[in-house]
Amino acid sequence: KGPLMSFIDAVVFVYGKENLDIGCQTEHATLQEKLQFLDKKYENMSPDRFLTEEDKHLQSLYRNNKDVEELIKLEVDRFKELELERYKLLERDRLNKEFNKKLSAYEAEYRQRIDSLTRRELESTRSMDKLKADTESSLFKERQMLLGELESLRSRSKQADRENDLAKRTACSPTTENYLYLLPD
């Protein structure tokens, strides 16, 4: 036997147990018919048919690994969201504390300013009242002094008027002059 025959015998020995349909291409077949033929030929063949138990086990592990990776990814995403939310809450609390601290500082500052202004107003009111009382007192004293002077001027004026009247009377009346000369020294 030649090498070609021994090769054919080996192929028949290895693949002789399976029935193989062999077709021959003719010019009358269309592309669609060829595709239908191929679909029919391979429709009953599943890819798992050629896998060993170890390959099937590896495929199931791979699928499980993908499922676990998806779960891990979901958990990581959920953890990230929770951490982000926690960070936001912490930041909000920190900002609220800082805001309240500044607000308290501003309130204290404005309270001090209000107290200072209130004290100044009280002091100025007191000094104005004191100045008013001093002014009224000095005006009253001046008024009393002026009234006293007016009274003394009136009394002097009355005295002067009496003296003038008396002088006029004495100058006008001849009998009085005569009597003055007659009076002993």
Backbone torsions as a table, in degrees:
resi	resn	phi	psi	omega
1	LYS	NA	149.2	-179.1
2	GLY	-95.4	173.6	-178.2
3	PRO	-63.3	-32.4	-179.7
4	LEU	-67.1	-42.4	-178.4
5	MET	-69.4	-39.4	179.1
6	SER	-65.9	-34.7	176.8
7	PHE	-64.8	-44.5	-179.7
8	ILE	-64.9	-41.2	178.9
9	ASP	-62.4	-38.6	179.6
10	ALA	-67.8	-40.6	178.8
11	VAL	-65.9	-42.6	-179.8
12	VAL	-65.9	-37.9	-179.2
13	PHE	-65.7	-42.2	-177.7
14	VAL	-75.9	-46.7	-174.1
15	TYR	-103.4	9.1	-175.7
16	GLY	-73.4	-19.7	-178.1
17	LYS	-75.6	-29.3	-178.5
18	GLU	-92.6	146.6	174.9
19	ASN	-86.3	126.3	179.1
20	LEU	-116.6	131.6	173.9
21	ASP	-92.4	126.6	179.6
22	ILE	-117.4	130.5	179.6
23	GLY	-119.6	163.9	-178.8
24	CYS	-122.6	137.1	-177.0
25	GLN	-78.3	132.5	175.6
26	THR	-120.4	164.2	-177.5
27	GLU	-78.8	-12.4	-176.1
28	HIS	-84.0	-15.5	-177.7
29	ALA	-81.2	137.6	177.0
30	THR	-91.3	170.1	-179.6
31	LEU	-63.4	-37.7	-179.6
32	GLN	-66.4	-41.0	178.1
33	GLU	-63.6	-40.2	179.1
34	LYS	-63.5	-43.3	179.2
35	LEU	-64.4	-39.7	177.1
36	GLN	-63.0	-40.6	178.6
37	PHE	-61.2	-44.9	179.8
38	LEU	-65.9	-39.8	177.7
39	ASP	-60.5	-44.9	-179.9
40	LYS	-63.8	-39.1	-176.7
41	LYS	-65.1	-40.6	-173.9
42	TYR	-103.5	5.2	-177.0
43	GLU	-70.8	-31.1	-179.9
44	ASN	-86.5	-8.7	-179.3
45	MET	-91.3	120.6	175.6
46	SER	-100.3	150.5	-179.6
47	PRO	-66.3	-23.1	-179.3
48	ASP	-71.9	-17.1	-176.2
49	ARG	-63.6	-30.4	-176.0
50	PHE	-93.8	-3.5	-176.8
51	LEU	-85.3	147.6	175.0
52	THR	-85.1	172.3	179.7
53	GLU	-62.4	-37.9	179.4
54	GLU	-64.6	-40.6	178.3
55	ASP	-65.9	-40.8	178.0
56	LYS	-62.9	-41.9	178.1
57	HIS	-62.7	-41.6	177.6
58	LEU	-64.0	-39.1	177.5
59	GLN	-64.1	-43.1	179.3
60	SER	-65.3	-38.7	176.4
61	LEU	-64.1	-39.8	178.5
62	TYR	-62.9	-44.7	177.8
63	ARG	-62.8	-44.2	178.1
64	ASN	-63.0	-38.9	178.5
65	ASN	-62.5	-41.6	177.4
66	LYS	-62.9	-43.6	178.7
67	ASP	-61.7	-43.3	179.7
68	VAL	-65.3	-41.6	178.0
69	GLU	-61.6	-41.1	177.3
70	GLU	-63.6	-42.4	177.7
71	LEU	-63.5	-42.6	178.6
72	ILE	-62.9	-42.8	178.9
73	LYS	-61.7	-42.7	177.6
74	LEU	-62.3	-42.6	179.3
75	GLU	-65.8	-40.5	178.5
76	VAL	-64.0	-43.2	177.6
77	ASP	-62.1	-43.3	179.2
78	ARG	-64.3	-41.3	178.3
79	PHE	-63.0	-42.1	177.9
80	LYS	-61.4	-44.2	178.9
81	GLU	-62.0	-43.5	179.7
82	LEU	-64.5	-43.0	178.6
83	GLU	-64.9	-40.5	177.8
84	LEU	-63.3	-42.9	178.4
85	GLU	-64.8	-41.1	177.7
86	ARG	-63.3	-43.2	178.5
87	TYR	-62.5	-42.2	178.6
88	LYS	-61.9	-42.9	179.3
89	LEU	-64.4	-43.4	178.3
90	LEU	-63.0	-42.4	179.9
91	GLU	-65.3	-41.0	178.5
92	ARG	-63.2	-42.9	177.5
93	ASP	-62.5	-43.9	179.6
94	ARG	-61.4	-44.1	-179.9
95	LEU	-66.8	-38.4	177.4
96	ASN	-63.8	-42.2	177.9
97	LYS	-63.1	-43.9	179.7
98	GLU	-63.7	-42.1	178.5
99	PHE	-63.2	-45.2	179.6
100	ASN	-63.9	-37.7	178.3
101	LYS	-63.5	-46.4	179.4
102	LYS	-66.3	-39.3	178.3
103	LEU	-61.9	-42.6	178.1
104	SER	-63.2	-41.2	179.2
105	ALA	-63.4	-44.0	178.7
106	TYR	-64.9	-41.3	178.9
107	GLU	-62.3	-42.7	179.3
108	ALA	-64.1	-42.6	179.6
109	GLU	-62.4	-45.6	-179.5
110	TYR	-70.0	-31.5	175.8
111	ARG	-64.4	-42.6	177.2
112	GLN	-63.1	-41.6	178.7
113	ARG	-62.8	-42.4	179.8
114	ILE	-64.2	-44.0	178.2
115	ASP	-61.7	-42.6	179.3
116	SER	-62.8	-45.4	178.9
117	LEU	-64.7	-37.6	178.3
118	THR	-64.7	-43.5	177.2
119	ARG	-61.1	-44.7	179.0
120	ARG	-61.2	-42.0	-179.8
121	GLU	-63.6	-43.2	178.2
122	LEU	-62.1	-44.9	179.4
123	GLU	-63.3	-42.9	179.5
124	SER	-67.5	-36.4	176.8
125	THR	-64.4	-43.2	178.6
126	ARG	-63.3	-44.5	-179.3
127	SER	-66.8	-36.5	176.8
128	MET	-65.6	-42.1	178.0
129	ASP	-63.4	-42.6	178.9
130	LYS	-63.9	-44.7	178.8
131	LEU	-62.1	-40.6	178.9
132	LYS	-63.8	-45.2	179.6
133	ALA	-63.6	-43.2	178.1
134	ASP	-62.0	-44.4	179.8
135	THR	-62.8	-45.7	179.4
136	GLU	-62.5	-41.4	-180.0
137	SER	-63.2	-46.0	-179.3
138	SER	-67.8	-37.5	176.7
139	LEU	-64.5	-40.0	178.6
140	PHE	-63.3	-44.2	179.1
141	LYS	-62.5	-45.0	179.3
142	GLU	-62.8	-40.1	178.8
143	ARG	-62.7	-46.9	178.7
144	GLN	-61.4	-40.7	179.0
145	MET	-65.0	-44.2	178.2
146	LEU	-63.6	-40.1	177.8
147	LEU	-63.3	-40.8	177.0
148	GLY	-61.7	-45.1	178.6
149	GLU	-63.6	-40.9	177.2
150	LEU	-60.8	-42.5	179.8
151	GLU	-64.0	-42.6	179.1
152	SER	-67.2	-37.4	176.7
153	LEU	-64.5	-41.0	178.4
154	ARG	-62.8	-45.6	-179.7
155	SER	-64.0	-39.1	176.3
156	ARG	-65.6	-38.6	179.3
157	SER	-65.4	-41.9	177.6
158	LYS	-64.3	-42.1	178.1
159	GLN	-61.2	-43.9	-179.6
160	ALA	-66.9	-39.0	177.8
161	ASP	-63.5	-41.5	178.4
162	ARG	-63.8	-42.8	179.7
163	GLU	-64.9	-41.1	177.0
164	ASN	-63.4	-43.4	178.5
165	ASP	-62.9	-43.2	179.0
166	LEU	-63.7	-41.2	179.5
167	ALA	-66.8	-39.5	178.9
168	LYS	-66.2	-40.1	-179.1
169	ARG	-66.5	-42.2	-179.9
170	THR	-69.5	-34.0	-179.8
171	ALA	-75.5	-31.4	-175.7
172	CYS	-83.5	-30.1	-173.0
173	SER	-92.4	120.8	-178.4
174	PRO	-72.9	-28.1	-177.1
175	THR	-71.8	-31.3	-179.1
176	THR	-70.1	-37.8	178.9
177	GLU	-65.5	-40.3	-178.6
178	ASN	-64.5	-39.4	-179.3
179	TYR	-69.3	-30.0	-179.0
180	LEU	-67.4	-37.7	-178.8
181	TYR	-73.1	-23.6	-175.8
182	LEU	-84.6	-14.7	-178.0
183	LEU	-72.5	139.5	-179.4
184	PRO	-73.0	152.1	-178.5
185	ASP	-76.7	NA	NA
